[in-house]
Amino acid sequence: MRYKHLILPIAVLITVFACQTTKEVKTAGSIERLDSELDNIVSVDSKVEIIAEGFTWSEGPLWIEDKKMLLFSDVPQDTVYKWTEEKGAEVYLTPSGFTGDSTTSRERGANGLTLDDEGNLVLAQHGDRRIAIMEAPLDSPKPVYTTLADNFEGKKFDSPNDVVMRNYNFYFTDPPYGLGKMEQDPLKEIPFQGVYCAFADGKIKVLVDSLTKPNGIAFFPDGKLLIANSDPAKAKWYQYELDDSSKVISGKVFYDVTSLTATEKGLPDGMKIDRKGNVFASGPGGVWIFNSSGKVLGKIKLNEACANTALSSDEKTLFITNKNYLLRVKLK
């Protein structure tokens, strides 16, 4: 019985140690459930976790499965960050979007990120006004780039914004956000804001030239293309059907949120589509979750404007770039 007096102190130490090693979860926003179908996508006990913060305008998240890391851009800071569960957010690549000596660009950094078919990092670069590939391994990044596409019919792009790869071709949007005076900038060479396809053979085709601010871009599993238009006066998502040569053969409004732009922060921006065709789209008030038919299942309500989303490879985690935050929501 002489060790009896040690029982309480040891128990106290265990309790203190447990408290010190329990990581506090910071949250932001809430989940609004508008249809019971959402319960099959987002668990009822899911939280909107803040997993990194301190950015100027976070964008372009991309999950890299074999590295267990998320890459994302801070466009005004001309920097790509890396986030891992072990170390949080770290500078990954800078400069990310402008490699010249001087620029009048409003936002000179990289925006959207994707991988090519060989696993190389591809960036939509505002400052250099191009789609480019990083000429370095993912685990040893260097700001050395090769141009994949920088002009249409000899005229420079405005500021490529978001990019996806499908069937070895790159599809991207080109709004004027990176130009110093946007549509009125004297350096603007193309008279419209386009959605393009850069083919594997180097040819460039304009797919859509009628959108005022084409922004986020994603494909449904059936090959239909979804484009976000981030214009407060025409805040809509558009869906297009392409033929085998990537020519648009039909188009329609997928969903219209123009009526909300005066009262909610954010516009149709970046988005991702899962293997079932569910859409996780940045929009007024946060992230809108649609099924493939355009039915709103719910929203992830956020206080600040949301720029883009990314899915983990198993589609059990949604990452969200939310102005100065990086967020995470666990999915089913």
C-alpha positions as CSV (number, residue, x, y, z in Angstrom):
1,M,0.0,0.0,0.0
2,R,3.0,2.3,0.2
3,Y,2.5,3.4,-3.5
4,K,-1.1,4.4,-2.9
5,H,-0.1,8.1,-2.6
6,L,1.2,8.0,-6.2
7,I,-2.1,7.2,-7.8
8,L,-3.6,10.6,-7.8
9,P,-0.5,12.5,-9.1
10,I,-0.1,10.0,-12.0
11,A,-3.7,10.4,-12.9
12,V,-3.4,14.2,-12.9
13,L,-0.3,14.0,-15.1
14,I,-2.1,11.8,-17.6
15,T,-5.0,14.2,-17.7
16,V,-2.7,17.2,-18.2
17,F,-0.7,15.4,-21.0
18,A,-4.0,14.5,-22.8
19,C,-5.1,18.1,-22.7
20,Q,-1.8,19.4,-24.0
21,T,-1.8,17.0,-26.9
22,T,-5.4,17.4,-28.0
23,K,-5.4,19.7,-31.0
24,E,-8.0,22.4,-31.0
25,V,-10.2,22.4,-34.1
26,K,-11.1,25.9,-35.4
27,T,-14.2,26.1,-37.4
28,A,-15.7,28.6,-39.9
29,G,-19.2,28.6,-41.3
30,S,-22.0,26.0,-41.3
31,I,-23.7,23.4,-43.5
32,E,-27.1,24.2,-44.7
33,R,-29.1,21.1,-45.7
34,L,-31.8,21.7,-48.4
35,D,-32.4,18.2,-49.5
36,S,-32.1,14.8,-47.8
37,E,-29.9,13.7,-50.7
38,L,-27.1,15.7,-49.1
39,D,-26.9,13.3,-46.2
40,N,-25.5,10.7,-48.6
41,I,-22.6,13.2,-49.4
42,V,-21.9,15.2,-46.2
43,S,-22.2,13.5,-42.8
44,V,-24.6,15.2,-40.4
45,D,-21.8,15.8,-37.9
46,S,-19.3,17.3,-40.4
47,K,-17.6,20.5,-39.5
48,V,-16.1,23.3,-41.6
49,E,-12.5,23.2,-40.3
50,I,-9.9,25.9,-40.6
51,I,-6.7,24.1,-41.4
52,A,-4.5,27.0,-42.4
53,E,-4.9,30.8,-42.5
54,G,-3.1,34.1,-43.1
55,F,-3.3,34.3,-46.9
56,T,-4.3,37.2,-49.1
57,W,-6.5,35.4,-51.6
58,S,-6.3,31.6,-51.6
59,E,-7.1,29.8,-54.8
60,G,-6.6,26.8,-57.1
61,P,-6.5,23.9,-54.6
62,L,-5.2,20.6,-56.0
63,W,-4.8,17.3,-54.0
64,I,-1.7,15.2,-54.8
65,E,-2.6,11.7,-53.7
66,D,0.9,10.0,-53.8
67,K,2.4,12.9,-51.9
68,K,-0.5,13.3,-49.5
69,M,-0.4,17.0,-50.0
70,L,-2.6,19.8,-51.1
71,L,-1.2,22.6,-53.3
72,F,-3.0,25.9,-53.5
73,S,-2.2,29.4,-54.8
74,D,-2.1,32.8,-53.1
75,V,-2.6,34.8,-56.3
76,P,-1.6,38.3,-55.1
77,Q,1.4,37.0,-53.3
78,D,2.7,35.1,-56.4
79,T,3.1,32.0,-54.3
80,V,1.9,28.3,-54.3
81,Y,1.6,26.7,-50.9
82,K,1.8,23.1,-49.8
83,W,-0.4,21.8,-47.0
84,T,0.1,18.5,-45.3
85,E,-1.5,17.0,-42.2
86,E,1.9,16.8,-40.4
87,K,3.3,20.3,-41.1
88,G,0.3,22.4,-42.1
89,A,0.9,25.1,-44.8
90,E,4.4,25.8,-46.2
91,V,5.7,27.9,-49.1
92,Y,6.0,25.5,-52.0
93,L,6.8,27.6,-55.1
94,T,7.5,31.3,-55.8
95,P,7.3,33.1,-58.1
96,S,4.3,31.1,-59.3
97,G,2.8,33.2,-62.0
98,F,5.1,36.0,-63.1
99,T,8.7,35.6,-64.1
100,G,9.5,38.9,-65.8
101,D,11.0,42.2,-64.5
102,S,7.9,44.4,-64.1
103,T,4.2,44.1,-64.6
104,T,1.0,46.1,-64.2
105,S,-1.0,42.9,-63.3
106,R,-3.5,43.2,-60.6
107,E,-2.9,39.6,-59.5
108,R,0.4,38.3,-60.9
109,G,0.5,34.9,-59.4
110,A,-0.7,31.5,-60.5
111,N,-4.4,30.7,-60.1
112,G,-5.7,27.3,-61.1
113,L,-3.5,24.2,-60.8
114,T,-3.7,20.7,-62.3
115,L,-1.5,17.8,-63.3
116,D,-0.7,16.6,-66.8
117,D,-0.9,12.9,-67.8
118,E,2.7,12.4,-66.5
119,G,2.0,13.9,-63.1
120,N,3.7,17.3,-63.8
121,L,2.3,20.5,-62.2
122,V,0.5,22.7,-64.7
123,L,-0.3,26.3,-63.7
124,A,-2.7,29.0,-65.0
125,Q,-0.3,32.0,-64.7
126,H,-1.9,35.5,-64.5
127,G,1.3,37.6,-64.7
128,D,2.9,35.6,-67.6
129,R,-0.6,35.3,-69.2
130,R,-0.2,31.7,-70.1
131,I,-0.7,28.0,-69.2
132,A,2.6,26.6,-68.2
133,I,4.2,23.5,-66.9
134,M,6.7,23.4,-64.0
135,E,10.0,21.9,-65.2
136,A,10.8,20.2,-61.9
137,P,9.6,17.2,-59.9
138,L,6.8,17.7,-57.5
139,D,9.0,16.9,-54.5
140,S,11.7,19.3,-55.6
141,P,9.8,22.4,-57.0
142,K,11.5,25.2,-58.8
143,P,10.1,28.3,-60.6
144,V,11.2,27.1,-64.0
145,Y,8.4,26.9,-66.5
146,T,7.6,25.9,-70.1
147,T,4.8,27.5,-72.0
148,L,1.9,25.2,-73.0
149,A,-0.3,28.0,-74.4
150,D,0.0,31.7,-74.3
151,N,-1.9,33.1,-77.3
152,F,-4.9,32.6,-79.6
153,E,-4.2,33.3,-83.3
154,G,-1.1,35.3,-82.3
155,K,-2.9,37.5,-79.7
156,K,-1.9,37.1,-76.0
157,F,-4.3,35.7,-73.5
158,D,-5.7,38.0,-70.8
159,S,-4.9,36.1,-67.7
160,P,-5.7,32.3,-67.7
161,N,-7.6,31.5,-64.6
162,D,-8.5,27.9,-64.2
163,V,-7.4,24.8,-66.1
164,V,-8.4,21.1,-66.3
165,M,-7.0,18.2,-68.3
166,R,-9.2,15.7,-70.2
167,N,-8.1,13.2,-72.9
168,Y,-4.6,14.7,-73.0
169,N,-6.0,18.2,-73.8
170,F,-6.1,21.2,-71.5
171,Y,-9.3,23.2,-71.1
172,F,-9.0,26.6,-69.5
173,T,-10.8,30.0,-69.0
174,D,-9.3,33.4,-69.7
175,P,-11.1,36.3,-67.8
176,P,-9.4,39.7,-67.5
177,Y,-8.8,39.6,-63.7
178,G,-5.0,39.6,-64.0
179,L,-4.9,42.7,-66.2
180,G,-4.3,46.0,-64.4
181,K,-7.5,47.6,-65.9
182,M,-9.3,44.4,-66.8
183,E,-11.4,44.8,-69.9
184,Q,-10.1,48.4,-70.4
185,D,-6.5,47.5,-70.1
186,P,-4.4,48.7,-73.0
187,L,-2.5,45.4,-73.0
188,K,-5.6,43.4,-73.7
189,E,-5.3,41.9,-77.2
190,I,-8.3,39.5,-77.5
191,P,-11.6,41.4,-77.9
192,F,-13.6,38.8,-75.8
193,Q,-13.1,36.6,-72.7
194,G,-12.7,33.1,-73.9
195,V,-12.9,29.4,-72.9
196,Y,-10.2,27.5,-74.8
197,C,-8.9,24.0,-75.5
198,A,-5.2,23.5,-75.9
199,F,-4.8,20.2,-77.8
200,A,-1.9,17.8,-77.4
201,D,-0.6,18.8,-80.8
202,G,-0.3,22.4,-79.8
203,K,-3.3,23.8,-81.6
204,I,-5.6,26.2,-79.7
205,K,-9.4,26.3,-80.2
206,V,-11.8,28.8,-78.7
207,L,-14.8,26.9,-77.3
208,V,-16.9,29.8,-76.0
209,D,-16.5,33.5,-76.6
210,S,-19.8,34.8,-75.2
211,L,-19.2,34.7,-71.4
212,T,-18.4,38.0,-69.7
213,K,-16.2,36.6,-66.9
214,P,-15.5,32.8,-67.5
215,N,-13.9,31.4,-64.4
216,G,-14.1,27.9,-62.9
217,I,-14.1,24.9,-65.2
218,A,-14.9,21.2,-64.7
219,F,-16.1,18.1,-66.5
220,F,-19.0,15.9,-65.5
221,P,-18.3,12.1,-65.7
222,D,-20.4,12.0,-69.0
223,G,-18.1,14.6,-70.6
224,K,-20.3,17.7,-70.4
225,L,-18.4,20.8,-69.5
226,L,-19.4,23.2,-66.7
227,I,-18.2,26.8,-66.7
228,A,-18.7,29.4,-64.0
229,N,-19.3,33.0,-65.0
230,S,-18.2,35.3,-62.2
231,D,-20.0,38.5,-63.3
232,P,-22.3,40.0,-60.7
233,A,-24.8,41.0,-63.5
234,K,-24.7,37.4,-65.0
235,A,-23.7,35.2,-62.1
236,K,-24.5,31.8,-63.7
237,W,-23.1,28.3,-64.2
238,Y,-23.3,27.2,-67.9
239,Q,-23.3,23.6,-69.1
240,Y,-22.0,22.7,-72.5
241,E,-21.9,19.5,-74.5
242,L,-18.9,18.9,-76.7
243,D,-18.4,16.6,-79.7
244,D,-15.4,14.3,-80.2
245,S,-13.4,17.3,-81.6
246,S,-14.2,19.4,-78.6
247,K,-16.6,21.6,-80.5
248,V,-19.6,22.9,-78.5
249,I,-22.8,21.4,-79.9
250,S,-25.2,22.6,-77.2
251,G,-25.3,24.8,-74.1
252,K,-27.7,25.8,-71.4
253,V,-27.8,27.6,-68.0
254,F,-27.1,25.1,-65.3
255,Y,-28.0,27.5,-62.5
256,D,-28.5,31.2,-62.0
257,V,-27.6,33.0,-58.8
258,T,-27.6,36.6,-60.1
259,S,-30.3,37.7,-57.7
260,L,-28.0,36.9,-54.7
261,T,-24.9,38.8,-55.7
262,A,-26.1,42.1,-54.0
263,T,-26.5,40.4,-50.6
264,E,-24.0,37.6,-50.4
265,K,-20.2,37.6,-50.7
266,G,-18.7,35.7,-53.6
267,L,-19.6,34.7,-57.2
268,P,-19.6,31.6,-59.3
269,D,-15.9,30.7,-59.2
270,G,-13.9,27.5,-59.0
271,M,-15.5,24.1,-58.6
272,K,-15.0,20.3,-58.6
273,I,-17.3,17.5,-59.7
274,D,-17.1,14.0,-58.1
275,R,-17.4,10.7,-59.8
276,K,-21.2,10.6,-59.3
277,G,-21.7,14.0,-60.9
278,N,-22.2,16.0,-57.7
279,V,-20.9,19.6,-58.0
280,F,-19.1,21.5,-55.3
281,A,-19.1,25.1,-56.6
282,S,-17.9,28.4,-55.1
283,G,-20.8,30.9,-55.3
284,P,-22.6,33.6,-53.4
285,G,-22.5,32.8,-49.6
286,G,-20.1,29.9,-49.8
287,V,-20.0,26.5,-51.5
288,W,-23.1,25.3,-53.4
289,I,-23.6,21.6,-53.7
290,F,-25.6,20.4,-56.7
291,N,-26.5,17.0,-58.1
292,S,-25.8,16.4,-61.7
293,S,-29.3,17.7,-62.7
294,G,-28.7,21.1,-61.2
295,K,-30.7,20.5,-58.1
296,V,-29.3,22.4,-55.0
297,L,-28.8,19.8,-52.2
298,G,-27.2,22.2,-49.7
299,K,-24.6,24.9,-49.1
300,I,-21.5,25.3,-47.0
301,K,-22.2,28.8,-45.7
302,L,-19.1,31.0,-45.2
303,N,-18.6,34.5,-44.0
304,E,-16.0,35.4,-46.7
305,A,-16.0,34.9,-50.4
306,C,-15.0,31.4,-51.6
307,A,-12.7,31.0,-54.5
308,N,-12.4,27.3,-55.3
309,T,-12.7,23.7,-54.0
310,A,-10.7,20.4,-54.3
311,L,-11.6,16.8,-53.6
312,S,-9.2,14.2,-52.2
313,S,-8.7,11.1,-54.4
314,D,-11.1,9.0,-52.4
315,E,-13.6,11.9,-52.4
316,K,-14.0,11.7,-48.7
317,T,-12.5,15.2,-48.1
318,L,-13.5,18.6,-49.6
319,F,-10.9,21.4,-49.4
320,I,-12.0,25.0,-49.8
321,T,-10.0,28.1,-50.5
322,N,-11.8,30.9,-48.6
323,K,-10.0,34.2,-49.0
324,N,-7.4,34.1,-46.2
325,Y,-8.4,30.6,-45.1
326,L,-7.9,27.0,-46.2
327,L,-10.8,24.9,-45.0
328,R,-11.7,21.2,-44.9
329,V,-15.0,19.4,-44.7
330,K,-15.2,15.6,-44.2
331,L,-17.5,13.8,-46.7
332,K,-19.0,10.4,-46.6
